[in-house]
Amino acid sequence: EMLLHPVDTLFVPAHTLPLIGGKRNIVTVHGLEYEVSPKSYGWLERLYMRISIRYSCLKADTIIAVSENTKKDLIRLYGVLESKIVVVGEGFVEKKYESNSKHQTGIPYLLFIGRIEERKNVVRIIEAFEILKERYQIPHQLILVGKKGHGYEQVRRRIFSSRFRNEIQERGYVGEEEKLTLLENAGVFIFPSLYEGFGLPVLEAQAASVPVVTSQSSSLPEVGGEGAIYVDSTSSEGIAEGIYKTLQMDEAEKTILQEKMKKNLDRFSWSRCASEIKELF
C-alpha cells in the first residue's frame, strides 16, 4: 500500500513499521516487557519483537512512548535518541454494565486481574495473602483472575502448598461484565507487577472505586498517580503491609482516596490522547 499510494505521514499505533513507510513515520511503543522479563515470552515471539521494534525505532521520525518509563527503557536498552521520543499516555474509557449480584456472596475478597505468570508477581501475592491471614486474621478470600502464563506451574504449586488454599480461588479468563462486577465488589485490587509498560488494570480498578495496591516501580506510579497505595513489589511482607494499611482505612480516608482516583482518571481521556497525537501529525 505504501509503495502504490505513498503518504506524507504514516502512523502505526502498535510497534511495527513496514519496510516501506511514508515520507514521515510515527510509531507507538507500548512497552519493552519482553526485554525486562524475557522468560514470559517464547523465543520466537521475543526475537520478532526485538527485531521489529528495534527496526521501527531506527526508521521512525517520531516515537510515541505510552509512559515516561517506556521512554527511559527505549533510551537505556535501545539507545534511542531522546529527541525522537514523545510521551503520550494511553486513553481510558470507563465501562458500565448492569449490576450482577452473583459474586456478592457476603465473603470479602482481595482481587488480582492479569495473566497468571511470573512477571505479574502472583507467587508474592499468595505469600502476602498468607501473611495477612496469619498475622491479622483477615476474613478475606483471594481471587485470581486471568489466563495462564509463564511460570503458572510455580503459582499452582504455591497455592497447593498453602494452608489457606481453600480460600484462594482461580477464576481463569472472565468476560468484561463479570470482570467489572468482581472489581466493584472487591475489598482491595492487588497489582504488584514487576514490570508494566503502562498498567491499564490500575485505571480499571480506580474507575470501579476500588482501592488499589500496586508496585512502586516501572510505569505504575505514573499511571496510578495519587489514587493508589504503592509497595515494594519484591517484598511479600511489603505487599502484605500495603494491603493491610488499605483495609484499615476509615470511611473518611476511603472518600479522600476515591476523590484522588477520580481526579487521576481525568488525565487519561482518549480526546486528550488524540489531541496530542494530532499535534504530532
C-alpha positions in Angstrom: 0.0 0.0 0.0 2.8 2.4 0.9 4.6 1.6 -2.4 1.4 2.1 -4.5 0.0 5.0 -2.6 2.7 6.9 -0.8 1.6 9.1 2.1 3.1 12.2 3.8 2.8 10.8 7.3 2.4 7.1 8.3 1.2 6.5 11.9 1.4 3.0 13.3 -0.2 2.8 16.8 1.5 -0.5 17.8 5.2 -1.2 17.5 5.9 -2.3 13.9 6.6 -0.1 10.9 6.6 -1.7 7.5 9.7 -1.9 5.3 8.3 0.8 3.1 6.9 3.7 5.0 5.7 7.2 4.5 7.7 10.4 3.9 7.5 10.7 7.7 6.8 7.9 10.1 5.4 7.9 13.6 5.2 4.7 15.7 3.9 3.9 19.2 5.8 1.6 21.6 3.7 0.4 24.4 6.5 -1.3 26.5 9.6 -3.4 26.4 8.3 -6.2 28.8 10.0 -8.9 26.6 13.4 -7.4 27.3 12.8 -6.9 31.1 11.0 -10.2 31.7 12.2 -12.4 28.8 11.0 -15.7 30.4 7.4 -14.5 30.0 7.7 -14.8 26.2 8.5 -17.6 23.7 11.9 -17.3 22.0 10.3 -16.7 18.6 7.9 -14.0 19.9 10.8 -12.3 21.7 13.0 -12.5 18.6 10.3 -11.0 16.4 9.6 -8.1 18.8 13.2 -7.4 19.3 13.9 -7.2 15.6 10.7 -5.4 14.6 10.7 -2.8 17.4 14.5 -2.0 17.0 13.8 -1.5 13.3 10.8 0.7 14.0 12.8 2.8 16.4 15.6 3.2 13.8 13.2 4.1 10.9 10.7 6.3 12.8 11.0 10.1 12.7 9.0 10.2 15.9 8.4 7.5 18.6 5.4 7.8 20.9 6.1 6.1 24.3 3.0 5.5 26.4 4.8 6.4 29.6 8.0 8.1 30.9 9.1 4.6 32.0 8.9 3.3 28.5 10.7 6.3 27.2 13.6 5.7 29.6 13.7 2.0 28.6 13.9 2.9 24.9 16.9 5.2 25.7 18.5 2.7 28.1 18.0 -0.5 26.2 17.9 0.5 22.6 20.0 3.7 22.6 17.1 5.8 21.0 17.8 9.5 20.9 15.7 11.3 23.5 14.8 14.0 20.9 12.9 11.3 18.9 10.6 10.3 21.7 7.3 12.0 22.7 5.3 10.6 25.7 1.6 10.3 25.1 -0.3 8.3 27.7 -3.0 5.8 26.7 -6.6 6.7 26.9 -9.2 5.0 29.1 -12.9 4.5 28.7 -14.9 3.7 31.8 -17.2 0.7 31.1 -20.7 0.4 32.6 -22.8 -2.8 32.8 -25.9 -3.7 34.6 -25.1 -4.9 38.2 -24.7 -8.6 38.6 -25.2 -9.9 42.1 -23.8 -13.5 41.6 -20.4 -12.5 43.1 -21.9 -10.7 46.1 -21.7 -13.6 48.5 -21.0 -11.6 51.6 -17.5 -13.0 51.9 -15.0 -10.2 51.4 -12.1 -10.8 48.9 -8.9 -9.4 47.6 -8.7 -9.4 43.8 -5.9 -9.7 41.2 -6.7 -9.5 37.5 -4.0 -10.2 34.9 -2.1 -13.1 33.3 -1.2 -15.6 35.9 2.6 -15.5 35.4 5.9 -14.7 36.9 6.1 -11.1 35.7 2.8 -10.3 37.4 4.3 -11.4 40.7 1.4 -13.8 41.6 3.5 -16.0 43.9 4.3 -13.0 46.1 0.6 -12.1 46.1 -0.1 -15.5 47.6 2.7 -15.1 50.1 1.3 -11.7 51.1 -2.2 -13.2 51.5 -0.8 -15.9 53.9 0.9 -13.2 56.0 -2.4 -11.3 56.2 -4.3 -14.4 57.2 -1.7 -15.5 59.8 -0.8 -12.1 61.3 -4.1 -10.2 61.1 -6.7 -12.9 60.6 -8.4 -11.0 57.8 -11.7 -12.7 56.7 -11.0 -12.1 53.0 -10.5 -14.7 50.3 -8.1 -14.2 47.4 -9.5 -14.3 43.9 -7.0 -14.6 40.9 -8.5 -13.8 37.5 -6.6 -14.3 34.2 -5.2 -16.7 31.7 -2.3 -19.0 32.5 1.1 -17.5 31.6 4.8 -18.3 32.0 5.6 -19.7 35.5 1.9 -20.8 36.1 3.1 -24.2 37.4 5.0 -22.4 40.1 1.9 -20.4 41.1 -0.2 -23.6 41.1 2.3 -25.4 43.4 2.4 -22.4 45.7 -1.4 -22.4 46.0 -1.5 -26.2 46.6 1.2 -25.9 49.4 -0.6 -23.0 51.2 -2.5 -23.8 54.4 -5.1 -21.3 53.1 -5.5 -22.9 49.7 -9.2 -23.4 50.3 -9.5 -19.6 50.4 -7.7 -19.0 47.2 -9.9 -19.0 44.0 -8.7 -19.2 40.4 -11.3 -17.9 38.0 -9.4 -18.1 34.8 -10.4 -15.7 32.0 -13.6 -13.8 32.6 -15.7 -11.5 30.3 -15.8 -7.8 30.7 -19.1 -7.7 32.5 -18.0 -10.3 35.1 -14.7 -8.5 35.5 -16.4 -5.3 36.3 -18.6 -7.0 38.8 -15.6 -8.6 40.5 -13.9 -5.2 40.7 -16.9 -3.3 42.1 -17.2 -5.8 45.0 -13.6 -6.3 45.8 -12.1 -5.1 49.1 -8.7 -4.3 47.5 -7.4 -4.6 44.0 -3.8 -6.0 44.1 -1.5 -5.4 41.2 2.2 -5.5 42.3 3.5 -6.4 38.8 7.3 -6.5 38.4 7.1 -4.5 35.1 4.4 -2.8 33.1 4.7 -0.6 30.0 1.5 1.2 31.1 -0.7 -0.7 33.5 -4.3 -0.3 32.4 -5.8 -2.6 35.1 -4.9 0.1 37.7 -7.2 2.5 35.9 -10.0 -0.1 35.6 -9.9 -0.6 39.3 -9.9 3.1 40.0 -12.9 3.5 37.8 -14.7 0.9 39.9 -13.8 2.9 43.0 -11.7 0.0 44.4 -8.6 0.8 46.5 -5.5 -0.2 44.5 -2.3 -1.6 45.9 0.3 -1.6 43.2 4.1 -1.6 42.6 6.2 1.5 43.1 8.3 0.5 40.1 8.1 0.8 36.2 5.2 2.8 34.9 2.7 2.1 37.6 3.3 5.2 39.8 2.8 7.3 36.6 -0.5 5.6 35.9 -1.9 5.3 39.4 -1.0 8.9 40.3 -2.1 9.9 43.8 -5.0 7.4 43.7 -3.2 4.3 44.7 -1.1 2.7 47.5 2.5 1.8 46.4 4.6 -1.1 47.7 7.9 -2.8 47.0 6.9 -5.5 44.6 10.0 -7.6 45.5 8.8 -8.0 49.1 5.9 -10.2 50.1 6.0 -8.5 53.5 5.7 -5.1 51.9 2.8 -6.1 49.8 1.0 -7.5 52.8 1.5 -4.4 54.8 0.3 -2.2 52.0 -2.9 -4.3 51.7 -3.5 -4.2 55.4 -3.0 -0.4 55.6 -5.6 -0.1 52.8 -8.1 -2.4 54.6 -7.7 -0.4 57.8 -8.8 2.9 56.1 -11.8 4.6 57.7 -14.6 6.0 55.7 -13.1 9.5 55.5 -9.8 8.1 54.2 -11.6 6.0 51.6 -13.5 9.0 50.4 -10.3 11.0 50.0 -8.7 8.2 48.1 -11.7 7.8 45.8 -11.6 11.5 45.0 -7.9 11.1 44.1 -8.8 8.1 41.9 -11.5 10.2 40.0 -9.1 13.1 39.6 -6.4 10.7 38.3 -8.8 9.1 35.7 -9.4 12.5 34.2 -5.8 12.5 33.0 -6.4 9.5 30.7 -9.1 10.5 28.2 -9.0 9.4 24.5 -9.7 13.0 23.5 -6.6 14.2 25.2 -4.6 11.3 23.7 -6.0 12.1 20.2 -5.3 15.8 20.6 -1.6 15.2 21.5 -1.1 12.8 18.5 -2.8 15.3 16.2 -0.2 17.8 17.2 2.5 15.4 16.0 0.8 15.0 12.7 
